[in-house]
Amino acid sequence: MRIVVVEDNLSVAKGIRYHLQDAGHAVDLFHNGAEAAAFLSSDTADMVVLDISLPEKDGLTVLREMRLRGDDRPVLLLTARSETADKVAGLDAGADDYLSKPFEMAEFNARIRALSRRVAEQPKASRSIGQLQFELTSRMIHGPDGPLDIPRREVALFERLLLAEGRLVTKQRLLDSLYGTGADVDEPVVEVYVSRLRKRLQPYGVLITVKRGLGYMMQAAP
């Protein structure tokens, strides 16, 4: 899954990110509420881990804005506040779960697993391009003869390009999809993954083209 983590405590944020990545998730990390809100308004990540106390825009405001625009992705709230009134406020704002800091990673893992099951239980949706079909929930790419064995990062690249619906996607946005926002990875890495994915997709009538200096786009072959 792709999980957005919004936490202004740098050490806590780093620990959560590494922990989730070790479990096989892609992580987009933010330390600022306003920046996270702007990102969430157009992104397609599967889940959000959201601290309440954030600079510029607090977590409850970010959450309310999500729910008002119909964004029903699971949200796990994190906060140092443990009073019942604060928990009620968070749940009333639309949170799916609530975890008080400090917390043990074993409990954090259990909360993430529970919310992951909720994502998996949602009605399955799929997108098609060329001879391929992509299951949005399972993130599996199917060809005429069944599922394709494609590495996880190439699947993330395929997903980002597919959901762009033929529009250009910059190298930086693709890099965020592969490693998470703020990862210490250079943009040329994207070229390597694009090259590998392009070769895998061509037999199925799917093309990835590049606009120099602008980005990449994916379309069905004419």
N, CA, C and O of each residue as an XYZ file, in Angstrom:
888
protein
N       0.839     -1.203      0.000
C       0.000      0.000      0.000
C       0.871      1.249      0.000
O       2.044      1.209      0.372
N       0.275      2.354     -0.423
C       0.923      3.653     -0.291
C       0.265      4.364      0.882
O      -0.955      4.515      0.927
N       1.087      4.796      1.828
C       0.595      5.406      3.053
C       1.195      6.800      3.196
O       2.411      6.974      3.109
N       0.339      7.785      3.415
C       0.793      9.153      3.684
C       0.966      9.316      5.187
O       0.036      9.065      5.953
N       2.147      9.732      5.607
C       2.435      9.973      7.018
C       2.646     11.469      7.217
O       3.492     12.075      6.559
N       1.876     12.061      8.125
C       1.981     13.493      8.416
C       2.324     13.630      9.892
O       1.466     13.431     10.752
N       3.569     13.966     10.186
C       4.068     14.017     11.562
C       5.197     15.044     11.626
O       6.171     14.944     10.880
N       5.067     16.039     12.519
C       6.068     17.101     12.574
C       7.253     16.781     13.480
O       8.251     17.501     13.447
N       7.174     15.729     14.285
C       8.320     15.295     15.074
C       9.219     14.467     14.160
O       8.854     13.362     13.760
N      10.393     15.001     13.832
C      11.229     14.384     12.809
C      11.658     12.962     13.165
O      11.653     12.077     12.310
N      12.027     12.747     14.418
C      12.487     11.413     14.809
C      11.343     10.400     14.775
O      11.528      9.266     14.332
N      10.168     10.807     15.239
C       9.007      9.923     15.191
C       8.628      9.625     13.739
O       8.346      8.483     13.376
N       8.627     10.674     12.921
C       8.275     10.506     11.508
C       9.231      9.553     10.810
O       8.806      8.681     10.051
N      10.535      9.721     11.069
C      11.522      8.854     10.438
C      11.333      7.402     10.876
O      11.427      6.488     10.057
N      11.069      7.191     12.161
C      10.861      5.839     12.660
C       9.650      5.173     12.026
O       9.705      4.001     11.650
N       8.553      5.922     11.906
C       7.341      5.375     11.286
C       7.606      5.039      9.816
O       7.222      3.975      9.330
N       8.268      5.966      9.121
C       8.525      5.726      7.695
C       9.361      4.472      7.483
O       9.010      3.626      6.661
N      10.459      4.345      8.213
C      11.316      3.168      8.041
C      10.571      1.894      8.402
O      10.738      0.863      7.750
N       9.753      1.966      9.436
C       9.003      0.794      9.876
C       8.015      0.353      8.802
O       7.904     -0.838      8.510
N       7.298      1.307      8.216
C       6.329      0.974      7.168
C       7.018      0.476      5.903
O       6.541     -0.455      5.254
N       8.142      1.098      5.556
C       8.870      0.661      4.370
C       9.405     -0.754      4.549
O       9.407     -1.541      3.602
N       9.855     -1.080      5.745
C      10.322     -2.436      6.015
C       9.207     -3.454      5.837
O       9.461     -4.614      5.511
N       7.963     -3.013      6.053
C       6.809     -3.901      5.885
C       6.335     -3.956      4.432
O       5.356     -4.637      4.127
N       7.023     -3.242      3.532
C       6.706     -3.294      2.113
C       5.808     -2.190      1.601
O       5.364     -2.240      0.454
N       5.525     -1.180      2.436
C       4.660     -0.078      2.007
C       5.501      1.063      1.426
O       6.648      1.261      1.828
N       4.930      1.805      0.488
C       5.524      3.061      0.026
C       5.000      4.173      0.924
O       3.829      4.160      1.302
N       5.849      5.131      1.269
C       5.481      6.162      2.241
C       5.735      7.548      1.679
O       6.831      7.841      1.202
N       4.718      8.404      1.736
C       4.853      9.829      1.437
C       4.864     10.553      2.781
O       3.902     10.468      3.545
N       5.948     11.261      3.066
C       6.132     11.852      4.392
C       6.044     13.374      4.355
O       6.675     14.024      3.521
N       5.245     13.937      5.281
C       5.102     15.384      5.392
C       5.222     15.799      6.857
O       4.836     15.053      7.757
N       5.763     16.997      7.084
C       5.905     17.537      8.437
C       5.031     18.775      8.640
O       5.036     19.370      9.717
N       4.286     19.160      7.613
C       3.528     20.403      7.620
C       2.087     20.111      7.200
O       1.856     19.460      6.182
N       1.119     20.593      7.986
C      -0.272     20.300      7.702
C      -0.770     20.875      6.396
O      -1.520     20.216      5.677
N      -0.362     22.103      6.072
C      -0.826     22.729      4.834
C      -0.297     21.990      3.616
O      -1.031     21.780      2.650
N       0.978     21.591      3.654
C       1.563     20.856      2.531
C       0.892     19.491      2.370
O       0.630     19.048      1.252
N       0.620     18.839      3.486
C      -0.043     17.536      3.429
C      -1.449     17.671      2.855
O      -1.872     16.839      2.052
N      -2.173     18.707      3.257
C      -3.540     18.909      2.770
C      -3.548     19.116      1.259
O      -4.409     18.578      0.561
N      -2.591     19.894      0.751
C      -2.513     20.128     -0.692
C      -2.210     18.825     -1.430
O      -2.775     18.558     -2.491
N      -1.321     18.023     -0.865
C      -0.963     16.748     -1.479
C      -2.152     15.800     -1.492
O      -2.429     15.170     -2.513
N      -2.848     15.692     -0.386
C      -3.961     14.751     -0.268
C      -5.139     15.118     -1.161
O      -5.953     14.258     -1.499
N      -5.238     16.383     -1.543
C      -6.370     16.816     -2.362
C      -6.335     16.228     -3.762
O      -7.356     16.209     -4.450
N      -5.156     15.739     -4.201
C      -5.065     15.208     -5.564
C      -4.351     13.871     -5.646
O      -4.186     13.334     -6.741
N      -3.922     13.316     -4.512
C      -3.167     12.068     -4.524
C      -4.087     10.866     -4.350
O      -5.246     11.008     -3.959
N      -3.553      9.668     -4.649
C      -4.363      8.450     -4.593
C      -3.792      7.414     -3.631
O      -3.995      6.216     -3.826
N      -3.084      7.855     -2.600
C      -2.556      6.906     -1.616
C      -3.695      6.156     -0.944
O      -4.847      6.588     -0.995
N      -3.369      5.018     -0.306
C      -4.399      4.146      0.239
C      -4.825      4.504      1.659
O      -5.955      4.216      2.052
N      -3.939      5.128      2.433
C      -4.200      5.344      3.854
C      -3.413      6.556      4.333
O      -2.423      6.949      3.716
N      -3.871      7.155      5.459
C      -3.205      8.327      6.015
C      -2.953      8.118      7.505
O      -3.860      7.755      8.253
N      -1.712      8.350      7.926
C      -1.362      8.396      9.345
C      -1.132      9.865      9.667
O      -0.204     10.477      9.139
N      -1.969     10.436     10.528
C      -2.044     11.891     10.664
C      -1.902     12.343     12.109
O      -2.707     11.977     12.965
N      -0.876     13.139     12.375
C      -0.717     13.747     13.694
C      -1.692     14.913     13.822
O      -2.028     15.546     12.821
N      -2.147     15.203     15.026
C      -3.082     16.318     15.219
C      -2.359     17.652     15.300
O      -2.771     18.619     14.659
N      -1.296     17.717     16.073
C      -0.578     18.979     16.267
C       0.443     19.170     15.155
O       1.506     18.548     15.157
N       0.105     20.042     14.198
C       0.960     20.277     13.040
C       1.095     21.770     12.780
O       0.187     22.534     13.104
N       2.219     22.203     12.197
C       2.362     23.612     11.835
C       1.476     23.983     10.651
O       1.216     23.162      9.771
N       1.016     25.237     10.643
C       0.233     25.866      9.577
C      -1.217     25.385      9.509
O      -2.130     26.201      9.382
N      -1.440     24.070      9.593
C      -2.807     23.548      9.564
C      -2.830     22.280     10.412
O      -2.095     21.330     10.144
N      -3.689     22.275     11.447
C      -3.686     21.123     12.357
C      -4.345     19.905     11.708
O      -5.079     20.026     10.727
N      -4.065     18.726     12.282
C      -4.528     17.482     11.706
C      -6.031     17.360     11.622
O      -6.547     16.797     10.657
N      -6.755     17.876     12.614
C      -8.219     17.788     12.576
C      -8.781     18.585     11.406
O      -9.757     18.169     10.782
N      -8.176     19.719     11.106
C      -8.621     20.519      9.967
C      -8.349     19.777      8.657
O      -9.196     19.742      7.765
N      -7.158     19.187      8.556
C      -6.818     18.402      7.370
C      -7.834     17.269      7.188
O      -8.296     17.009      6.077
N      -8.170     16.609      8.282
C      -9.108     15.487      8.233
C     -10.505     15.949      7.822
O     -11.144     15.332      6.970
N     -10.970     17.029      8.427
C     -12.311     17.530      8.076
C     -12.390     17.893      6.596
O     -13.400     17.628      5.944
N     -11.333     18.498      6.067
C     -11.315     18.868      4.651
C     -11.389     17.625      3.764
O     -12.063     17.625      2.734
N     -10.689     16.570      4.174
C     -10.757     15.309      3.418
C     -12.186     14.792      3.355
O     -12.693     14.455      2.285
N     -12.825     14.734      4.512
C     -14.182     14.174      4.566
C     -15.201     15.054      3.838
O     -16.142     14.540      3.234
N     -15.021     16.357      3.891
C     -15.953     17.253      3.216
C     -15.921     17.086      1.700
O     -16.941     17.285      1.040
N     -14.766     16.723      1.136
C     -14.699     16.523     -0.313
C     -14.948     15.062     -0.706
O     -14.731     14.676     -1.855
N     -15.405     14.253      0.262
C     -15.761     12.878     -0.035
C     -14.623     11.895     -0.016
O     -14.769     10.773     -0.502
N     -13.493     12.286      0.532
C     -12.323     11.411      0.624
C     -12.506     10.486      1.835
O     -12.420     10.926      2.981
N     -12.759      9.197      1.564
C     -13.055      8.269      2.659
C     -11.907      7.303      2.955
O     -12.126      6.241      3.537
N     -10.693      7.664      2.559
C      -9.553      6.809      2.875
C      -9.384      6.658      4.386
O      -9.632      7.605      5.132
N      -8.967      5.477      4.843
C      -8.767      5.279      6.281
C      -7.729      6.249      6.835
O      -6.690      6.474      6.214
N      -8.008      6.820      7.996
C      -7.101      7.762      8.656
C      -6.856      7.306     10.088
O      -7.795      7.119     10.862
N      -5.584      7.130     10.432
C      -5.175      6.831     11.798
C      -4.603      8.107     12.401
O      -3.585      8.615     11.931
N      -5.255      8.627     13.444
C      -4.790      9.846     14.094
C      -3.731      9.521     15.144
O      -3.863      8.553     15.894
N      -2.684     10.336     15.189
C      -1.651     10.233     16.214
C      -1.626     11.524     17.007
O      -1.686     12.610     16.430
N      -1.537     11.418     18.331
C      -1.465     12.626     19.141
C      -0.936     12.318     20.530
O      -1.042     11.193     21.018
N      -0.365     13.336     21.156
C       0.101     13.191     22.537
C      -1.046     13.377     23.510
O      -0.884     13.124     24.704
N      -2.196     13.812     23.031
C      -3.352     14.036     23.891
C      -4.092     12.717     24.113
O      -4.407     12.013     23.155
N      -4.364     12.390     25.350
C      -5.012     11.105     25.632
C      -6.374     11.260     26.304
O      -7.020     10.270     26.647
N      -6.806     12.510     26.492
C      -8.095     12.719     27.136
C      -9.238     12.234     26.245
O      -9.150     12.284     25.018
N     -10.309     11.764     26.885
C     -11.445     11.237     26.148
C     -12.031     12.276     25.198
O     -12.414     11.943     24.076
N     -12.103     13.528     25.636
C     -12.688     14.584     24.803
C     -11.911     14.754     23.512
O     -12.502     14.999     22.460
N     -10.572     14.625     23.580
C      -9.752     14.766     22.373
C      -9.983     13.597     21.429
O     -10.029     13.771     20.211
N     -10.127     12.397     22.000
C     -10.388     11.234     21.162
C     -11.736     11.367     20.462
O     -11.867     11.061     19.276
N     -12.734     11.827     21.211
C     -14.064     12.017     20.624
C     -14.016     13.041     19.497
O     -14.636     12.849     18.451
N     -13.280     14.129     19.711
C     -13.165     15.169     18.680
C     -12.546     14.602     17.411
O     -12.990     14.907     16.304
N     -11.513     13.768     17.578
C     -10.867     13.172     16.416
C     -11.778     12.225     15.667
O     -11.832     12.255     14.437
N     -12.494     11.386     16.393
C     -13.400     10.439     15.750
C     -14.575     11.162     15.105
O     -15.029     10.774     14.029
N     -15.068     12.207     15.753
C     -16.161     12.988     15.176
C     -15.725     13.707     13.904
O     -16.547     13.955     13.021
N     -14.438     14.043     13.802
C     -13.932     14.721     12.605
C     -13.810     13.756     11.428
O     -13.631     14.179     10.286
N     -13.910     12.449     11.714
C     -13.867     11.475     10.624
C     -12.747     10.472     10.700
O     -12.540      9.718      9.749
N     -12.003     10.433     11.816
C     -10.914      9.464     11.941
C     -11.456      8.047     12.039
O     -12.537      7.825     12.584
N     -10.706      7.096     11.513
C     -11.090      5.686     11.608
C     -10.503      5.034     12.853
O     -11.053      4.058     13.362
N      -9.402      5.564     13.340
C      -8.780      5.030     14.543
C      -7.934      6.120     15.166
O      -7.683      7.156     14.550
N      -7.489      5.879     16.407
C      -6.843      6.916     17.218
C      -5.770      6.247     18.066
O      -6.044      5.264     18.754
N      -4.545      6.777     18.020
C      -3.436      6.200     18.781
C      -2.703      7.309     19.519
O      -2.236      8.271     18.909
N      -2.606      7.166     20.846
C      -1.938      8.179     21.661
C      -0.440      7.915     21.747
O      -0.008      6.772     21.895
N       0.344      8.977     21.654
C       1.805      8.874     21.805
C       2.180      9.050     23.279
O       1.511      9.781     24.009
N       3.260      8.374     23.715
C       4.067      7.412     22.948
C       3.348      6.085     22.806
O       2.515      5.730     23.639
N       3.677      5.341     21.733
C       3.029      4.056     21.500
C       4.085      3.020     21.115
O       5.177      3.356     20.657
N       3.730      1.771     21.312
C       4.600      0.675     20.917
C       4.346      0.357     19.437
O       3.208      0.410     18.969
N       5.416      0.029     18.711
C       5.273     -0.269     17.295
C       4.394     -1.502     17.060
O       3.757     -1.614     16.013
N       4.355     -2.422     18.020
C       3.497     -3.594     17.868
C       2.038     -3.173     17.784
O       1.274     -3.715     16.985
N       1.645     -2.188     18.624
C       0.275     -1.703     18.567
C       0.031     -0.920     17.290
O      -1.026     -1.046     16.670
N       1.007     -0.110     16.894
C       0.893      0.645     15.640
C       0.669     -0.320     14.468
O      -0.194     -0.091     13.621
N       1.460     -1.402     14.433
C       1.317     -2.394     13.366
C      -0.088     -2.985     13.341
O      -0.676     -3.171     12.276
N      -0.623     -3.278     14.535
C      -1.954     -3.864     14.613
C      -3.008     -2.908     14.056
O      -3.934     -3.332     13.364
N      -2.863     -1.618     14.360
C      -3.827     -0.628     13.849
C      -3.739     -0.536     12.315
O      -4.762     -0.460     11.635
N      -2.517     -0.544     11.784
C      -2.331     -0.472     10.338
C      -2.924     -1.706      9.657
O      -3.565     -1.600      8.612
N      -2.702     -2.884     10.264
C      -3.264     -4.113      9.684
C      -4.791     -4.068      9.666
O      -5.420     -4.486      8.694
N      -5.372     -3.565     10.734
C      -6.828     -3.480     10.803
C      -7.383     -2.541      9.723
O      -8.385     -2.853      9.079
N      -6.728     -1.398      9.533
C      -7.178     -0.461      8.511
C      -6.910     -1.005      7.113
O      -7.661     -0.726      6.178
N      -5.836     -1.785      6.972
C      -5.529     -2.404      5.673
C      -6.637     -3.361      5.264
O      -7.010     -3.423      4.093
N      -7.160     -4.106      6.228
C      -8.257     -5.024      5.924
C      -9.477     -4.256      5.454
O     -10.219     -4.720      4.589
N      -9.680     -3.087      6.024
C     -10.824     -2.266      5.618
C     -10.671     -1.807      4.174
O     -11.644     -1.761      3.422
N      -9.436     -1.466      3.790
C      -9.168     -1.083      2.402
C      -9.441     -2.252      1.472
O     -10.060     -2.088      0.421
N      -8.973     -3.448      1.867
C      -9.131     -4.637      1.028
C     -10.589     -5.044      0.875
O     -10.962     -5.655     -0.126
N     -11.426     -4.704      1.876
C     -12.832     -5.101      1.838
C     -13.691     -4.165      0.995
O     -14.853     -4.468      0.723
N     -13.128     -3.023      0.577
C     -13.879     -2.096     -0.248
C     -14.140     -2.723     -1.621
O     -13.359     -3.561     -2.070
N     -15.238     -2.324     -2.299
C     -15.529     -2.885     -3.620
C     -14.330     -2.737     -4.553
O     -13.708     -1.677     -4.621
N     -14.018     -3.803     -5.262
C     -12.853     -3.801     -6.139
C     -13.131     -2.934     -7.358
O     -14.229     -2.949     -7.913
N     -12.138     -2.197     -7.752
C     -12.232     -1.378     -8.948
C     -11.023     -1.684     -9.821
O      -9.977     -2.095     -9.319
N     -11.163     -1.490    -11.097
C     -10.057     -1.787    -12.003
C     -10.021     -0.763    -13.125
O     -11.016     -0.097    -13.411
N      -8.876     -0.649    -13.745
C      -8.679      0.201    -14.910
C      -8.042     -0.650    -16.001
O      -7.278     -1.572    -15.716
N      -8.358     -0.338    -17.237
C      -7.815     -1.082    -18.368
C      -7.027     -0.166    -19.284
O      -7.345      1.015    -19.428
N      -5.986     -0.730    -19.908
C      -5.213     -0.024    -20.923
C      -4.574     -1.078    -21.823
O      -3.957     -2.027    -21.340
N      -4.727     -0.903    -23.130
C      -4.225     -1.918    -24.049
C      -4.859     -3.262    -23.735
O      -6.080     -3.371    -23.621
N      -4.022     -4.289    -23.597
C      -4.506     -5.622    -23.248
C      -4.388     -5.898    -21.753
O      -4.517     -7.044    -21.323
N      -4.147     -4.863    -20.965
C      -3.907     -5.035    -19.537
C      -5.060     -4.505    -18.698
O      -5.766     -3.574    -19.085
N      -5.227     -5.124    -17.544
C      -6.212     -4.662    -16.563
C      -5.503     -4.536    -15.220
O      -4.752     -5.424    -14.815
N      -5.750     -3.423    -14.537
C      -5.092     -3.160    -13.250
C      -6.142     -3.128    -12.147
O      -7.081     -2.333    -12.190
N      -5.972     -4.012    -11.148
C      -6.867     -4.037     -9.991
C      -6.363     -3.034     -8.956
O      -5.274     -3.197     -8.406
N      -7.152     -2.007     -8.695
C      -6.701     -0.915     -7.831
C      -6.488     -1.352     -6.386
O      -5.596     -0.834     -5.714
N      -7.285     -2.293     -5.901
C      -7.164     -2.711     -4.510
C      -5.974     -3.633     -4.299
O      -5.156     -3.410     -3.407
N      -5.883     -4.669     -5.121
C      -4.778     -5.627     -4.973
C      -3.495     -5.138     -5.625
O      -2.415     -5.654     -5.338
N      -3.611     -4.126     -6.519
C      -2.484     -3.570     -7.262
C      -1.815     -4.655     -8.114
O      -0.590     -4.719     -8.219
N      -2.646     -5.496     -8.713
C      -2.167     -6.545     -9.611
C      -2.440     -6.148    -11.054
O      -3.504     -5.617    -11.374
N      -1.464     -6.412    -11.923
C      -1.611     -6.145    -13.348
C      -1.878     -7.477    -14.049
O      -1.087     -8.414    -13.943
N      -3.005     -7.551    -14.768
C      -3.395     -8.785    -15.446
C      -3.302     -8.614    -16.955
O      -3.733     -7.600    -17.503
N      -2.733     -9.616    -17.619
C      -2.702     -9.675    -19.066
C      -3.695    -10.706    -19.560
O      -4.456    -11.258    -18.765
N      -3.705    -10.977    -20.853
C      -4.649    -11.966    -21.408
C      -4.501    -13.354    -20.796
O      -5.466    -14.117    -20.752
N      -3.297    -13.687    -20.321
C      -3.049    -15.027    -19.778
C      -2.957    -15.051    -18.255
O      -2.510    -16.042    -17.678
N      -3.378    -13.960    -17.596
C      -3.342    -13.944    -16.139
C      -2.453    -12.850    -15.587
O      -1.982    -11.998    -16.339
N      -2.211    -12.860    -14.268
C      -1.419    -11.799    -13.646
C       0.034    -11.797    -14.115
O       0.619    -12.847    -14.378
N       0.601    -10.594    -14.215
C       1.991    -10.433    -14.617
C       2.878    -10.347    -13.378
O       2.495     -9.761    -12.366
N       4.052    -10.931    -13.473
C       5.015    -10.899    -12.376
C       5.910     -9.681    -12.569
O       6.928     -9.751    -13.257
N       5.522     -8.569    -11.958
C       6.233     -7.298    -12.120
C       6.670     -6.810    -10.744
O       5.863     -6.820     -9.815
N       7.930     -6.379    -10.583
C       8.411     -5.889     -9.287
C       7.568     -4.745     -8.738
O       6.945     -3.987     -9.482
N       7.569     -4.646     -7.414
C       6.689     -3.704     -6.717
C       6.890     -2.256     -7.173
O       5.910     -1.535     -7.365
N       8.115     -1.825     -7.346
C       8.344     -0.424     -7.713
C       7.869     -0.141     -9.141
O       7.412      0.964     -9.433
N       7.974     -1.119    -10.020
C       7.465     -0.927    -11.377
C       5.940     -0.894    -11.389
O       5.339     -0.200    -12.209
N       5.319     -1.639    -10.487
C       3.862     -1.584    -10.357
C       3.439     -0.186     -9.886
O       2.455      0.366    -10.379
N       4.183      0.382     -8.936
C       3.884      1.737     -8.455
C       4.025      2.751     -9.579
O       3.229      3.684     -9.683
N       5.034      2.569    -10.419
C       5.234      3.451    -11.567
C       4.073      3.314    -12.552
O       3.539      4.311    -13.036
N       3.690      2.070    -12.842
C       2.561      1.807    -13.739
C       1.285      2.463    -13.200
O       0.542      3.093    -13.953
N       1.036      2.313    -11.900
C      -0.170      2.867    -11.291
C      -0.232      4.378    -11.436
O      -1.269      4.931    -11.803
N       0.880      5.043    -11.148
C       0.900      6.508    -11.242
C       0.629      6.968    -12.666
O      -0.145      7.902    -12.876
N       1.254      6.326    -13.646
C       1.061      6.717    -15.042
C      -0.360      6.391    -15.510
O      -0.962      7.167    -16.253
N      -0.890      5.256    -15.081
C      -2.240      4.860    -15.482
C      -3.282      5.834    -14.954
O      -4.177      6.252    -15.688
N      -3.165      6.197    -13.675
C      -4.149      7.086    -13.065
C      -4.061      8.511    -13.603
O      -4.984      9.303    -13.413
N      -2.958      8.841    -14.272
C      -2.828     10.159    -14.904
C      -3.664     10.246    -16.179
O      -3.886     11.336    -16.706
N      -4.127      9.097    -16.674
C      -5.043      9.031    -17.825
C      -4.496      9.761    -19.047
O      -5.179     10.583    -19.658
N      -3.244      9.440    -19.390
C      -2.646      9.991    -20.595
C      -1.982     11.342    -20.433
O      -1.390     11.862    -21.379
N      -2.074     11.924    -19.232
C      -1.423     13.206    -18.997
C       0.033     12.996    -18.599
O       0.411     11.917    -18.141
N       0.840     14.025    -18.775
C       2.247     13.964    -18.406
C       2.401     13.913    -16.891
O       1.676     14.582    -16.155
N       3.356     13.109    -16.442
C       3.698     13.027    -15.026
C       5.187     13.331    -14.907
O       6.000     12.706    -15.587
N       5.552     14.279    -14.055
C       6.951     14.667    -13.937
C       7.788     13.563    -13.300
O       7.261     12.663    -12.645
N       9.100     13.649    -13.506
C      10.009     12.679    -12.885
C       9.891     12.721    -11.368
O       9.940     11.679    -10.715
N       9.736     13.906    -10.805
C       9.662     14.018     -9.351
C       8.425     13.339     -8.801
O       8.494     12.680     -7.763
N       7.289     13.485     -9.478
C       6.075     12.814     -9.008
C       6.221     11.297     -9.099
O       5.755     10.565     -8.225
N       6.869     10.837    -10.159
C       7.096      9.399    -10.287
C       8.044      8.905     -9.209
O       7.865      7.814     -8.666
N       9.055      9.710     -8.899
C       9.992      9.343     -7.846
C       9.283      9.252     -6.501
O       9.578      8.364     -5.701
N       8.351     10.163     -6.249
C       7.572     10.121     -5.006
C       6.754      8.841     -4.923
O       6.609      8.269     -3.843
N       6.216      8.385     -6.054
C       5.420      7.164     -6.063
C       6.275      5.932     -5.791
O       5.801      4.954     -5.214
N       7.541      5.987     -6.210
C       8.433      4.841     -6.038
C       9.000      4.751     -4.635
O       9.109      3.660     -4.075
N       9.369      5.912     -4.052
C      10.080      5.891     -2.780
C       9.405      6.687     -1.669
O       9.812      6.596     -0.511
N       8.362      7.477     -2.011
C       7.739      8.331     -1.016
C       8.319      9.728     -1.078
O       9.485      9.917     -1.422
N       7.500     10.695     -0.743
C       7.917     12.092     -0.784
C       9.063     12.353      0.178
O       9.023     11.922      1.331
N      10.097     13.064     -0.297
C      11.219     13.435      0.557
C      12.322     12.405      0.630
O      13.295     12.603      1.357
N      12.199     11.294     -0.111
C      13.234     10.262     -0.079
C      14.523     10.789     -0.712
O      14.485     11.568     -1.664
N      15.654     10.358     -0.176
C      16.958     10.812     -0.652
C      17.402      9.954     -1.835
O      18.350      9.175     -1.733
N      16.698     10.112     -2.960
C      16.981      9.347     -4.172
C      16.964     10.320     -5.347
O      16.118     11.212     -5.401
N      17.893     10.151     -6.287
C      18.005     11.071     -7.417
C      17.032     10.711     -8.538
O      16.659      9.549     -8.701
N      16.626     11.717     -9.305
C      15.661     11.537    -10.379
C      16.092     10.552    -11.468
O      15.223      9.874    -12.017
N      17.396     10.427    -11.820
C      17.781      9.466    -12.872
C      17.350      8.033    -12.598
O      17.259      7.225    -13.522
N      17.081      7.707    -11.322
C      16.598      6.364    -11.004
C      15.295      6.077    -11.752
O      15.037      4.938    -12.142
N      14.475      7.114    -11.951
C      13.193      6.943    -12.639
C      13.415      6.415    -14.051
O      12.654      5.572    -14.525
N      14.458      6.909    -14.728
C      14.728      6.489    -16.103
C      14.977      4.988    -16.182
O      14.562      4.336    -17.140
N      15.647      4.446    -15.187
C      15.930      3.008    -15.161
C      14.625      2.215    -15.056
O      14.414      1.256    -15.798
N      13.747      2.624    -14.126
C      12.482      1.916    -13.945
C      11.572      2.075    -15.157
O      10.895      1.125    -15.549
N      11.548      3.258    -15.751
C      10.730      3.476    -16.936
C      11.191      2.568    -18.071
O      10.365      1.973    -18.764
N      12.489      2.461    -18.263
C      13.034      1.618    -19.319
C      12.621      0.159    -19.136
O      12.221     -0.507    -20.091
N      12.722     -0.326    -17.902
C      12.346     -1.718    -17.623
C      10.858     -1.946    -17.836
O      10.449     -2.932    -18.450
N      10.047     -1.017    -17.319
C       8.600     -1.169    -17.440
C       8.158     -1.064    -18.893
O       7.272     -1.801    -19.325
N       8.763     -0.162    -19.648
C       8.395      0.009    -21.060
C       8.562     -1.307    -21.830
O       7.702     -1.674    -22.631
N       9.661     -2.007    -21.587
C       9.900     -3.279    -22.276
C       8.861     -4.324    -21.890
O       8.446     -5.125    -22.728
N       8.436     -4.323    -20.625
C       7.439     -5.302    -20.180
C       6.065     -5.043    -20.799
O       5.316     -5.982    -21.068
N       5.734     -3.760    -21.026
C       4.384     -3.398    -21.449
C       4.175     -3.434    -22.947
O       3.046     -3.624    -23.401
N       5.228     -3.258    -23.731
C       5.080     -3.163    -25.185
C       4.347     -4.352    -25.809
O       3.535     -4.142    -26.710
N       4.597     -5.604    -25.366
C       3.870     -6.727    -25.975
C       2.357     -6.686    -25.746
O       1.608     -7.402    -26.409
N       1.913     -5.849    -24.811
C       0.492     -5.776    -24.474
C      -0.172     -4.514    -25.008
O      -1.260     -4.145    -24.565
N       0.486     -3.852    -25.964
C      -0.117     -2.680    -26.588
C      -0.156     -1.450    -25.703
O      -1.067     -0.630    -25.815
N       0.834     -1.315    -24.818
C       0.906     -0.154    -23.924
C       2.257      0.540    -24.131
O       3.309     -0.096    -24.063
N       2.213      1.839    -24.381
C       3.417      2.605    -24.663
C       3.678      3.651    -23.589
O       2.747      4.285    -23.092
N       4.947      3.829    -23.232
C       5.363      4.921    -22.347
C       6.245      5.840    -23.161
O       7.279      5.421    -23.680
N       5.839      7.088    -23.275
C       6.607      8.059    -24.048
C       7.128      9.153    -23.124
O       6.594      9.371    -22.036
N       8.174      9.834    -23.571
C       8.807     10.871    -22.761
C       8.757     12.199    -23.502
O       8.958     12.257    -24.715
N       8.491     13.246    -22.769
C       8.607     14.614    -23.263
C       9.809     15.224    -22.556
O       9.749     15.512    -21.361
N      10.879     15.417    -23.275
C      12.125     15.854    -22.668
C      11.939     17.096    -21.800
O      11.396     18.108    -22.240
N      12.397     16.992    -20.574
C      12.316     18.108    -19.647
C      10.962     18.281    -18.995
O      10.807     19.136    -18.124
N       9.971     17.486    -19.396
C       8.620     17.625    -18.848
C       8.180     16.397    -18.050
O       7.733     16.526    -16.911
N       8.304     15.218    -18.640
C       7.904     14.028    -17.913
C       7.522     12.895    -18.834
O       7.909     12.871    -20.003
N       6.751     11.942    -18.296
C       6.366     10.737    -19.032
C       4.856     10.614    -19.092
O       4.136     11.153    -18.252
N       4.392      9.891    -20.102
C       2.977      9.614    -20.215
C       2.796      8.189    -20.738
O       3.657      7.676    -21.452
N       1.683      7.551    -20.386
C       1.405      6.187    -20.795
C       0.100      6.136    -21.563
O      -0.904      6.698    -21.125
N       0.107      5.465    -22.708
C      -1.077      5.377    -23.554
C      -1.150      4.010    -24.212
O      -0.148      3.303    -24.319
N      -2.340      3.650    -24.648
C      -2.495      2.439    -25.434
C      -1.940      2.689    -26.827
O      -2.062      3.788    -27.368
N      -1.335      1.667    -27.399
C      -0.782      1.797    -28.740
C      -1.902      2.044    -29.750
O      -3.000      1.514    -29.582
N      -1.652      2.828    -30.788
C      -2.680      3.097    -31.807
C      -3.153      1.798    -32.450
O      -4.015      1.822    -33.329
